[in-house]
Amino acid sequence: MIDTENHTKVIRILSEKLRAYYIFPDVAEKICECLQMHLDSGDYDDITEGEFLAYALTTHMQEISQDEHLWVKWHLESLPNEETLRLSKTWVEAQQLQAKINNYGFYRVERLAGNIGYVDIRYFHRPSWGGDIAVATMNFLTNMSAIIIDLRKCSGGYQGMISLISSYFLGREPVHLSDIYWRDDDTTNHYWTLPYVPGQTLEDKPLYLLVSKETFSAGEGFAYDMQARKRALIIGEQTDGGAHPGASYRLDEHFEAFIPIGRPTHPITKQNWEGIGIIPDIQTLSEKALTVAHKMALTSTIESLSNSTLEPFMALLAEAQEAYKELERQIEKEAQQSIPKEPG
């Protein structure tokens, strides 16, 4: 149970953090004024559950900022006694354990029919944690004819992992990926591809990225960069547009606030995807995006092998052609099933 004393304390500390760290100081001030107005008006007086106060604060902050990275969360268990939670060993160890259980964001990797590589990435974890998994995944794709990376449920992550994966797709020469200004340190970090990656690069492979309304933050960032460089075709639904990286702060024993403290700038576009999202090159329902991408990848494979006379490549060509026909049959079947039956 929480009371007005808890409300006042949480909002006071939250306002202090916003004024000190939020990437846009002028917006932070407006948010703080809004929260204080709701507090003074008694709008929080009837809230006695932590989850509901966290929801109300999140709603009121996002009404002003339109920033989906900005939120408050209530925890049943006590939070570590550290103002900036990423500095807490206990907090980091818990985050790392969860990342490990989720295979550091790499949920699925396989060879689809026609020698098309497929990877389902749900989160870009720190390369110091999941770098070995990322390298193993990229090396699995070495002999594929084309590659599909599924970001439809990718909720975010770290630029370091994006740099590692991008290094496989952008070649050996250094490529400037992005700059991020951090308000908490008043510094700007410059992110580049790596000069070396274990295994072969994948720069010559056709690349297709799947996105949806769930794709967010670093998931959007990877797609944004590959689209800006015309390195990949983006397929699916327009994303929400959350570009500002942030950090978690302790408000009290049970309340955590995630506050955006960074602003990325892309070297080609000179801007980012905040509030805009990624507009796919080919727009389709997210549940159909994989079928569309697979069909396009097979078309590319068939075209590249059409003049081959070597037996292994002719066998692959036959496999790709059969897979293409099977997809067309599947699409036709789904289309027939979607036609409403006549009454009577």
C-alpha positions in Angstrom: 0.0 0.0 0.0 1.2 3.5 -0.8 -0.2 6.9 0.4 0.2 10.6 -0.4 3.5 10.7 1.3 4.8 8.1 -1.1 3.3 10.0 -4.0 5.1 13.2 -3.0 8.4 11.4 -2.5 8.4 9.5 -5.7 7.4 12.5 -7.8 10.0 14.7 -6.1 12.8 12.3 -6.9 11.5 11.6 -10.4 11.4 15.3 -11.1 15.0 15.7 -9.9 16.1 12.9 -12.2 14.2 14.3 -15.2 15.7 17.8 -14.7 19.2 16.4 -14.3 19.2 13.7 -17.0 16.3 13.8 -19.6 17.7 14.4 -23.0 15.5 17.5 -23.6 15.7 19.8 -20.5 12.9 22.1 -21.7 10.5 19.1 -22.1 11.7 17.8 -18.7 10.6 21.0 -17.1 7.1 20.7 -18.7 6.8 17.2 -17.5 7.7 18.1 -13.9 5.2 20.9 -13.9 2.5 18.5 -15.2 3.3 15.9 -12.5 3.2 18.6 -9.8 -0.1 19.9 -11.1 -1.6 16.4 -10.9 -0.2 16.0 -7.4 -1.5 19.3 -6.1 -4.9 18.6 -7.7 -5.2 15.4 -5.7 -5.3 13.2 -8.9 -3.1 10.6 -7.3 -4.8 10.6 -3.8 -6.9 7.5 -4.4 -4.0 5.5 -5.8 -2.9 2.9 -3.2 -1.2 0.4 -5.4 2.3 0.8 -6.8 1.5 -0.5 -10.2 -1.3 2.0 -10.7 0.9 4.9 -9.6 3.6 3.8 -12.0 1.0 3.6 -14.8 -0.4 7.0 -14.0 3.1 8.7 -13.9 4.1 7.0 -17.2 0.9 8.1 -18.9 1.3 11.7 -17.7 5.0 11.9 -18.7 4.3 10.4 -22.2 1.4 12.8 -22.8 3.8 15.7 -22.6 6.9 14.1 -24.2 5.4 11.6 -26.7 8.5 9.5 -25.7 7.8 5.8 -25.3 11.2 5.3 -23.8 10.2 7.3 -20.7 8.4 5.3 -18.1 8.1 4.3 -14.4 7.8 0.7 -13.1 6.9 -0.7 -9.7 8.7 -3.7 -8.4 7.4 -6.1 -5.8 11.0 -7.0 -4.6 13.2 -4.2 -3.2 15.5 -2.5 -5.7 19.3 -2.3 -5.0 20.2 0.8 -3.0 22.0 2.5 -5.9 20.7 5.7 -7.5 21.8 4.7 -11.0 20.8 1.0 -11.2 23.3 0.1 -13.9 26.0 0.8 -11.3 24.6 -1.9 -9.0 26.3 -5.2 -9.2 23.2 -7.0 -8.1 21.1 -5.3 -10.7 23.6 -6.0 -13.5 23.9 -9.7 -12.5 20.1 -10.1 -12.6 20.0 -8.5 -16.0 22.8 -10.6 -17.3 21.1 -13.8 -16.0 17.9 -12.9 -17.8 19.9 -12.2 -21.0 21.6 -15.6 -20.8 18.3 -17.4 -20.3 17.0 -15.6 -23.5 20.2 -16.7 -25.4 21.3 -13.0 -25.5 18.4 -12.1 -27.8 19.1 -14.8 -30.5 15.9 -16.8 -30.4 16.1 -18.8 -33.6 18.6 -19.4 -36.5 18.0 -21.8 -39.3 18.3 -22.6 -43.0 15.0 -22.1 -44.8 14.1 -23.9 -48.0 16.2 -22.8 -50.9 19.3 -22.1 -48.8 17.9 -18.9 -47.2 19.3 -18.0 -43.8 16.9 -16.9 -41.1 17.6 -15.3 -37.7 15.1 -14.1 -35.1 16.7 -11.4 -32.9 14.6 -10.2 -30.0 17.2 -7.9 -28.3 20.7 -6.6 -29.0 22.5 -7.4 -25.8 26.0 -6.1 -24.9 28.6 -7.8 -27.0 30.6 -8.5 -23.8 27.7 -10.7 -22.8 26.4 -12.2 -26.1 29.2 -11.6 -28.5 30.1 -15.3 -28.9 26.5 -16.1 -29.7 26.3 -13.3 -32.3 29.5 -14.5 -34.0 28.3 -18.1 -34.0 25.1 -17.0 -35.6 26.8 -14.9 -38.3 29.1 -17.8 -39.1 26.2 -20.1 -39.5 25.0 -17.8 -42.3 28.2 -17.9 -44.2 27.1 -20.3 -46.9 23.5 -19.1 -47.3 22.4 -17.6 -50.6 20.4 -14.8 -48.9 19.6 -13.7 -45.3 16.5 -12.7 -43.5 16.8 -11.1 -40.1 13.5 -11.0 -38.1 13.2 -7.9 -35.9 9.5 -8.0 -35.5 9.8 -8.6 -31.8 13.1 -6.8 -31.2 12.5 -4.4 -28.4 15.9 -2.7 -28.2 19.4 -3.1 -27.0 22.9 -1.8 -27.2 24.8 0.0 -30.0 27.8 -2.2 -29.4 26.0 -5.3 -30.5 24.6 -3.5 -33.5 28.2 -2.5 -34.4 29.3 -6.1 -34.2 26.5 -7.5 -36.4 26.8 -4.6 -38.9 30.5 -5.3 -39.3 29.5 -8.6 -41.0 27.2 -6.9 -43.5 29.1 -3.8 -44.3 32.5 -5.2 -45.2 36.1 -4.8 -43.9 36.5 -1.1 -44.4 35.5 1.0 -41.3 31.9 2.4 -41.6 30.6 5.2 -39.4 27.3 4.0 -38.0 26.1 6.7 -35.6 26.9 9.3 -33.0 25.1 9.4 -29.7 25.1 12.5 -27.4 24.8 11.6 -23.7 23.3 14.3 -21.5 24.3 12.7 -18.2 28.0 12.8 -19.1 27.8 15.7 -21.7 29.8 13.6 -24.1 29.3 12.2 -27.6 30.2 8.6 -28.5 31.0 7.8 -32.2 30.1 4.2 -33.3 31.8 2.4 -36.1 32.0 -1.1 -37.6 34.9 -3.2 -36.3 38.1 -3.6 -38.3 38.0 -7.4 -37.8 35.3 -10.0 -37.2 35.7 -13.8 -36.7 34.8 -15.7 -39.8 33.8 -14.4 -43.2 31.9 -11.2 -43.9 28.4 -11.3 -45.4 28.6 -8.1 -47.5 27.7 -9.9 -50.7 24.5 -11.6 -49.4 21.1 -10.1 -50.2 19.6 -9.0 -46.9 16.0 -8.6 -45.8 14.9 -7.2 -42.5 11.4 -7.8 -41.0 9.8 -5.1 -38.8 6.5 -4.6 -37.0 4.8 -2.2 -34.6 6.7 -4.1 -31.8 10.1 -3.3 -33.3 11.6 -0.6 -31.1 14.7 1.3 -30.1 17.9 -0.5 -31.1 15.8 -2.9 -33.3 14.7 0.2 -35.2 18.2 1.6 -35.2 19.7 -1.4 -37.0 16.9 -1.3 -39.6 17.3 2.5 -39.9 21.0 2.3 -40.7 20.7 -0.6 -43.2 17.9 1.2 -45.0 19.8 4.5 -45.1 22.8 2.7 -46.7 20.5 0.8 -49.1 22.1 -2.4 -47.7 18.8 -4.2 -46.9 15.2 -4.3 -47.9 12.9 -3.5 -45.0 9.6 -5.5 -45.0 6.6 -5.3 -42.7 4.8 -2.6 -40.8 5.9 0.9 -39.8 7.5 1.0 -36.4 6.6 3.3 -33.5 9.7 5.4 -33.5 11.8 5.3 -30.2 15.3 6.5 -30.8 16.5 7.8 -27.4 18.6 5.4 -25.3 18.4 5.7 -21.6 19.2 4.5 -18.1 17.2 3.1 -15.1 17.1 5.1 -11.9 15.9 4.2 -8.4 13.2 6.5 -7.1 12.6 4.5 -3.9 12.7 1.0 -2.7 10.1 -0.2 -5.2 10.0 2.4 -8.0 12.2 2.4 -11.1 12.3 5.2 -13.7 13.7 4.7 -17.2 14.8 8.1 -18.5 16.2 8.7 -22.0 19.6 10.4 -21.7 21.0 9.9 -25.2 20.2 11.3 -28.7 21.5 9.5 -31.8 22.4 11.2 -35.0 22.9 9.2 -38.2 25.9 10.3 -40.4 23.9 10.0 -43.6 20.4 11.4 -42.7 21.7 13.8 -40.0 18.7 12.8 -37.9 17.1 9.8 -36.3 13.8 7.9 -36.2 12.2 9.3 -33.0 8.5 9.8 -33.4 8.6 8.7 -37.0 9.7 5.0 -37.0 11.0 3.0 -39.8 8.8 3.1 -43.0 9.3 -0.3 -44.7 10.4 -0.5 -48.3 7.7 -3.1 -48.7 4.7 -2.6 -46.5 2.7 -5.7 -45.5 1.1 -7.1 -42.4 3.8 -8.3 -40.0 2.5 -11.8 -39.9 3.0 -12.0 -43.7 6.4 -10.4 -43.7 8.4 -13.6 -43.5 6.6 -15.1 -46.5 7.1 -12.0 -48.5 10.8 -11.9 -47.7 11.3 -15.6 -48.3 9.7 -15.3 -51.7 11.9 -12.4 -52.6 15.0 -14.1 -51.3 14.2 -17.2 -53.4 13.7 -15.0 -56.5 17.2 -13.5 -56.0 18.6 -17.0 -55.5 16.9 -18.4 -58.6 18.2 -15.4 -60.7 21.7 -15.8 -59.5 21.8 -19.6 -60.3 19.8 -19.5 -63.5 22.8 -19.9 -65.8 24.7 -22.3 -63.6 25.8 -25.7 -65.1 27.5 -27.1 -62.0 25.5 -30.0 -60.6 25.5 -28.8 -56.9 24.2 -25.4 -58.0 21.7 -26.9 -60.3 20.4 -29.0 -57.4 20.1 -25.8 -55.3 18.3 -24.1 -58.1 15.8 -26.9 -58.3 15.3 -26.7 -54.5 14.8 -22.9 -54.6 12.3 -23.2 -57.5 10.3 -25.9 -55.7 10.3 -23.7 -52.5 9.1 -20.8 -54.5 6.2 -22.8 -56.0 5.3 -24.1 -52.5 5.1 -20.5 -51.2 2.9 -19.5 -54.1 0.6 -22.4 -53.4 0.5 -21.4 -49.7 -0.3 -17.8 -50.6 -3.0 -18.9 -53.0 -4.5 -21.2 -50.3 -4.6 -18.4 -47.7 -6.1 -16.0 -50.3 -8.9 -18.5 -51.0 -9.5 -19.0 -47.2 -9.9 -15.3 -46.7 -12.7 -15.0 -49.3 -16.0 -14.7 -47.4 -18.6 -17.3 -48.3 -21.8 -16.3 -50.0 -24.8 -16.5 -47.6 -27.5 -19.1 -48.4 
